[in-house]
Amino acid sequence: MELIAKDGYWLTQANLENEAERNFWSRLSPAYSLTAEDFTEWSEEQKAEWEREHPRDINEQEEQL
């Protein structure tokens, strides 16, 4: 199964305990234990607002790629 976000949107975790661990994808092949319901789409504006509220160290970002 592959999930693909609509144009102008990002896939992100639907339920997350630690907001600092949120990730964003344009395409995603989730592990078999996850389903489409485990993810939701956020607009570019929602993602940008989250990134302003949760700045990450550049080294941390590179590790996640």
N, CA, C and O atoms as CSV, one atom per row, in Angstrom:
chain,resi,resn,atom,element,x,y,z
A,1,MET,N,N,0.846,-1.178,0.000
A,1,MET,CA,C,0.000,0.000,0.000
A,1,MET,C,C,0.892,1.243,0.000
A,1,MET,O,O,1.867,1.321,0.748
A,2,GLU,N,N,0.550,2.192,-0.834
A,2,GLU,CA,C,1.261,3.468,-0.861
A,2,GLU,C,C,0.233,4.582,-0.706
A,2,GLU,O,O,-0.800,4.589,-1.376
A,3,LEU,N,N,0.527,5.516,0.178
A,3,LEU,CA,C,-0.326,6.684,0.376
A,3,LEU,C,C,0.321,7.867,-0.327
A,3,LEU,O,O,1.534,8.059,-0.236
A,4,ILE,N,N,-0.475,8.655,-1.023
A,4,ILE,CA,C,0.022,9.829,-1.728
A,4,ILE,C,C,-0.848,11.018,-1.337
A,4,ILE,O,O,-2.069,10.983,-1.487
A,5,ALA,N,N,-0.208,12.064,-0.837
A,5,ALA,CA,C,-0.943,13.268,-0.425
A,5,ALA,C,C,-1.444,14.013,-1.663
A,5,ALA,O,O,-0.801,14.000,-2.712
A,6,LYS,N,N,-2.596,14.657,-1.525
A,6,LYS,CA,C,-3.119,15.505,-2.589
A,6,LYS,C,C,-2.165,16.677,-2.812
A,6,LYS,O,O,-1.379,17.021,-1.929
A,7,ASP,N,N,-2.236,17.286,-3.992
A,7,ASP,CA,C,-1.418,18.463,-4.282
A,7,ASP,C,C,-1.633,19.536,-3.221
A,7,ASP,O,O,-2.769,19.855,-2.872
A,8,GLY,N,N,-0.535,20.090,-2.712
A,8,GLY,CA,C,-0.604,21.138,-1.699
A,8,GLY,C,C,-0.809,20.630,-0.281
A,8,GLY,O,O,-1.000,21.424,0.640
A,9,TYR,N,N,-0.772,19.309,-0.096
A,9,TYR,CA,C,-0.967,18.707,1.218
A,9,TYR,C,C,0.180,17.779,1.552
A,9,TYR,O,O,0.948,17.371,0.680
A,10,TRP,N,N,0.286,17.448,2.842
A,10,TRP,CA,C,1.303,16.543,3.357
A,10,TRP,C,C,0.628,15.462,4.191
A,10,TRP,O,O,-0.376,15.728,4.851
A,11,LEU,N,N,1.162,14.259,4.170
A,11,LEU,CA,C,0.726,13.195,5.070
A,11,LEU,C,C,1.459,13.356,6.388
A,11,LEU,O,O,2.650,13.664,6.411
A,12,THR,N,N,0.750,13.149,7.478
A,12,THR,CA,C,1.352,13.186,8.806
A,12,THR,C,C,0.587,12.231,9.707
A,12,THR,O,O,-0.503,11.779,9.355
A,13,GLN,N,N,1.148,11.926,10.855
A,13,GLN,CA,C,0.513,10.987,11.766
A,13,GLN,C,C,-0.811,11.560,12.275
A,13,GLN,O,O,-0.888,12.735,12.632
A,14,ALA,N,N,-1.847,10.727,12.304
A,14,ALA,CA,C,-3.155,11.164,12.786
A,14,ALA,C,C,-3.166,11.313,14.306
A,14,ALA,O,O,-3.712,12.283,14.832
A,15,ASN,N,N,-2.573,10.371,15.000
A,15,ASN,CA,C,-2.530,10.379,16.470
A,15,ASN,C,C,-1.090,10.277,16.911
A,15,ASN,O,O,-0.396,9.306,16.612
A,16,LEU,N,N,-0.655,11.292,17.624
A,16,LEU,CA,C,0.749,11.354,18.007
A,16,LEU,C,C,0.848,11.788,19.455
A,16,LEU,O,O,0.272,12.806,19.837
A,17,GLU,N,N,1.571,11.031,20.268
A,17,GLU,CA,C,1.718,11.375,21.681
A,17,GLU,C,C,2.670,12.544,21.888
A,17,GLU,O,O,2.419,13.404,22.732
A,18,ASN,N,N,3.765,12.585,21.123
A,18,ASN,CA,C,4.771,13.625,21.285
A,18,ASN,C,C,4.813,14.466,20.013
A,18,ASN,O,O,5.338,14.021,18.992
A,19,GLU,N,N,4.274,15.653,20.069
A,19,GLU,CA,C,4.172,16.536,18.911
A,19,GLU,C,C,5.535,16.845,18.292
A,19,GLU,O,O,5.614,17.116,17.094
A,20,ALA,N,N,6.592,16.810,19.072
A,20,ALA,CA,C,7.931,17.086,18.561
A,20,ALA,C,C,8.410,15.992,17.608
A,20,ALA,O,O,9.374,16.203,16.872
A,21,GLU,N,N,7.759,14.828,17.606
A,21,GLU,CA,C,8.161,13.716,16.757
A,21,GLU,C,C,7.365,13.646,15.446
A,21,GLU,O,O,7.494,12.677,14.698
A,22,ARG,N,N,6.552,14.654,15.166
A,22,ARG,CA,C,5.734,14.656,13.951
A,22,ARG,C,C,6.631,14.701,12.716
A,22,ARG,O,O,7.651,15.389,12.694
A,23,ASN,N,N,6.233,13.961,11.704
A,23,ASN,CA,C,6.934,13.936,10.424
A,23,ASN,C,C,5.936,14.190,9.309
A,23,ASN,O,O,4.727,14.059,9.499
A,24,PHE,N,N,6.453,14.553,8.148
A,24,PHE,CA,C,5.618,14.867,6.992
A,24,PHE,C,C,6.164,14.158,5.762
A,24,PHE,O,O,7.376,14.074,5.563
A,25,TRP,N,N,5.250,13.648,4.940
A,25,TRP,CA,C,5.620,12.954,3.717
A,25,TRP,C,C,4.667,13.360,2.589
A,25,TRP,O,O,3.497,13.655,2.832
A,26,SER,N,N,5.175,13.373,1.368
A,26,SER,CA,C,4.298,13.566,0.210
A,26,SER,C,C,3.835,12.202,-0.304
A,26,SER,O,O,2.737,12.082,-0.848
A,27,ARG,N,N,4.672,11.175,-0.131
A,27,ARG,CA,C,4.349,9.777,-0.466
A,27,ARG,C,C,4.849,8.902,0.677
A,27,ARG,O,O,5.877,9.188,1.290
A,28,LEU,N,N,4.119,7.847,0.951
A,28,LEU,CA,C,4.487,7.012,2.082
A,28,LEU,C,C,4.026,5.585,1.847
A,28,LEU,O,O,2.891,5.346,1.434
A,29,SER,N,N,4.907,4.650,2.111
A,29,SER,CA,C,4.566,3.226,2.112
A,29,SER,C,C,4.667,2.767,3.565
A,29,SER,O,O,5.731,2.324,3.998
A,30,PRO,N,N,3.578,2.867,4.319
A,30,PRO,CA,C,3.649,2.556,5.748
A,30,PRO,C,C,3.907,1.071,6.009
A,30,PRO,O,O,3.629,0.215,5.169
A,31,ALA,N,N,4.439,0.796,7.180
A,31,ALA,CA,C,4.653,-0.580,7.623
A,31,ALA,C,C,3.309,-1.305,7.643
A,31,ALA,O,O,2.253,-0.684,7.763
A,32,TYR,N,N,3.368,-2.601,7.524
A,32,TYR,CA,C,2.143,-3.393,7.461
A,32,TYR,C,C,1.255,-3.218,8.673
A,32,TYR,O,O,0.043,-3.413,8.581
A,33,SER,N,N,1.823,-2.859,9.795
A,33,SER,CA,C,1.037,-2.711,11.020
A,33,SER,C,C,0.255,-1.398,11.037
A,33,SER,O,O,-0.595,-1.200,11.906
A,34,LEU,N,N,0.533,-0.494,10.083
A,34,LEU,CA,C,-0.164,0.783,10.008
A,34,LEU,C,C,-1.180,0.764,8.869
A,34,LEU,O,O,-1.036,0.011,7.906
A,35,THR,N,N,-2.200,1.595,8.992
A,35,THR,CA,C,-3.230,1.680,7.961
A,35,THR,C,C,-3.384,3.133,7.531
A,35,THR,O,O,-2.795,4.031,8.133
A,36,ALA,N,N,-4.166,3.359,6.504
A,36,ALA,CA,C,-4.423,4.718,6.023
A,36,ALA,C,C,-5.034,5.572,7.124
A,36,ALA,O,O,-4.835,6.786,7.136
A,37,GLU,N,N,-5.771,4.966,8.046
A,37,GLU,CA,C,-6.396,5.704,9.146
A,37,GLU,C,C,-5.382,6.243,10.142
A,37,GLU,O,O,-5.705,7.122,10.942
A,38,ASP,N,N,-4.160,5.726,10.101
A,38,ASP,CA,C,-3.103,6.197,10.997
A,38,ASP,C,C,-2.496,7.521,10.533
A,38,ASP,O,O,-1.685,8.117,11.241
A,39,PHE,N,N,-2.890,7.975,9.348
A,39,PHE,CA,C,-2.345,9.196,8.765
A,39,PHE,C,C,-3.463,10.142,8.364
A,39,PHE,O,O,-4.595,9.727,8.116
A,40,THR,N,N,-3.126,11.403,8.307
A,40,THR,CA,C,-4.062,12.433,7.881
A,40,THR,C,C,-3.321,13.404,6.975
A,40,THR,O,O,-2.091,13.395,6.924
A,41,GLU,N,N,-4.064,14.242,6.261
A,41,GLU,CA,C,-3.427,15.229,5.404
A,41,GLU,C,C,-3.487,16.600,6.045
A,41,GLU,O,O,-4.520,17.008,6.577
A,42,TRP,N,N,-2.375,17.301,5.989
A,42,TRP,CA,C,-2.286,18.685,6.456
A,42,TRP,C,C,-1.950,19.556,5.261
A,42,TRP,O,O,-1.195,19.156,4.375
A,43,SER,N,N,-2.517,20.750,5.247
A,43,SER,CA,C,-2.212,21.698,4.179
A,43,SER,C,C,-0.796,22.238,4.361
A,43,SER,O,O,-0.184,22.090,5.419
A,44,GLU,N,N,-0.302,22.857,3.316
A,44,GLU,CA,C,1.024,23.495,3.382
A,44,GLU,C,C,1.053,24.529,4.505
A,44,GLU,O,O,2.066,24.677,5.189
A,45,GLU,N,N,-0.070,25.253,4.699
A,45,GLU,CA,C,-0.144,26.266,5.761
A,45,GLU,C,C,-0.090,25.632,7.143
A,45,GLU,O,O,0.579,26.153,8.035
A,46,GLN,N,N,-0.788,24.509,7.335
A,46,GLN,CA,C,-0.745,23.814,8.623
A,46,GLN,C,C,0.667,23.331,8.923
A,46,GLN,O,O,1.147,23.466,10.049
A,47,LYS,N,N,1.330,22.772,7.922
A,47,LYS,CA,C,2.700,22.282,8.098
A,47,LYS,C,C,3.637,23.431,8.448
A,47,LYS,O,O,4.458,23.306,9.356
A,48,ALA,N,N,3.519,24.555,7.730
A,48,ALA,CA,C,4.386,25.709,7.983
A,48,ALA,C,C,4.169,26.248,9.398
A,48,ALA,O,O,5.132,26.618,10.070
A,49,GLU,N,N,2.918,26.296,9.855
A,49,GLU,CA,C,2.632,26.762,11.218
A,49,GLU,C,C,3.244,25.817,12.241
A,49,GLU,O,O,3.837,26.266,13.222
A,50,TRP,N,N,3.105,24.500,12.020
A,50,TRP,CA,C,3.690,23.524,12.933
A,50,TRP,C,C,5.200,23.702,12.982
A,50,TRP,O,O,5.792,23.667,14.061
A,51,GLU,N,N,5.836,23.895,11.818
A,51,GLU,CA,C,7.297,24.056,11.772
A,51,GLU,C,C,7.747,25.313,12.510
A,51,GLU,O,O,8.809,25.307,13.132
A,52,ARG,N,N,6.966,26.388,12.454
A,52,ARG,CA,C,7.307,27.601,13.216
A,52,ARG,C,C,7.216,27.338,14.712
A,52,ARG,O,O,8.033,27.843,15.483
A,53,GLU,N,N,6.234,26.556,15.124
A,53,GLU,CA,C,6.030,26.265,16.544
A,53,GLU,C,C,6.985,25.193,17.066
A,53,GLU,O,O,7.191,25.093,18.275
A,54,HIS,N,N,7.571,24.387,16.173
A,54,HIS,CA,C,8.453,23.282,16.561
A,54,HIS,C,C,9.724,23.311,15.720
A,54,HIS,O,O,9.957,22.405,14.921
A,55,PRO,N,N,10.543,24.339,15.893
A,55,PRO,CA,C,11.770,24.403,15.086
A,55,PRO,C,C,12.679,23.214,15.396
A,55,PRO,O,O,12.808,22.787,16.544
A,56,ARG,N,N,13.301,22.697,14.344
A,56,ARG,CA,C,14.199,21.557,14.505
A,56,ARG,C,C,15.606,21.963,14.111
A,56,ARG,O,O,15.819,22.800,13.234
A,57,ASP,N,N,16.551,21.345,14.786
A,57,ASP,CA,C,17.962,21.516,14.454
A,57,ASP,C,C,18.207,20.922,13.063
A,57,ASP,O,O,17.663,19.862,12.754
A,58,ILE,N,N,19.004,21.573,12.222
A,58,ILE,CA,C,19.273,21.103,10.861
A,58,ILE,C,C,19.854,19.699,10.854
A,58,ILE,O,O,19.549,18.929,9.943
A,59,ASN,N,N,20.680,19.329,11.833
A,59,ASN,CA,C,21.248,17.990,11.919
A,59,ASN,C,C,20.154,16.957,12.163
A,59,ASN,O,O,20.202,15.857,11.613
A,60,GLU,N,N,19.170,17.309,12.984
A,60,GLU,CA,C,18.054,16.419,13.269
A,60,GLU,C,C,17.243,16.177,11.998
A,60,GLU,O,O,16.821,15.049,11.745
A,61,GLN,N,N,17.020,17.212,11.200
A,61,GLN,CA,C,16.271,17.080,9.956
A,61,GLN,C,C,16.995,16.160,8.989
A,61,GLN,O,O,16.364,15.320,8.348
A,62,GLU,N,N,18.308,16.303,8.873
A,62,GLU,CA,C,19.080,15.475,7.956
A,62,GLU,C,C,19.066,14.009,8.366
A,62,GLU,O,O,19.085,13.131,7.505
A,63,GLU,N,N,19.033,13.733,9.651
A,63,GLU,CA,C,18.997,12.364,10.143
A,63,GLU,C,C,17.701,11.667,9.748
A,63,GLU,O,O,17.688,10.453,9.547
A,64,GLN,N,N,16.611,12.422,9.635
A,64,GLN,CA,C,15.320,11.830,9.311
A,64,GLN,C,C,15.163,11.557,7.828
A,64,GLN,O,O,14.253,10.825,7.439
A,65,LEU,N,N,16.016,12.117,6.990
A,65,LEU,CA,C,15.892,11.886,5.539
A,65,LEU,C,C,16.401,10.552,5.120
A,65,LEU,O,O,16.361,10.221,3.935
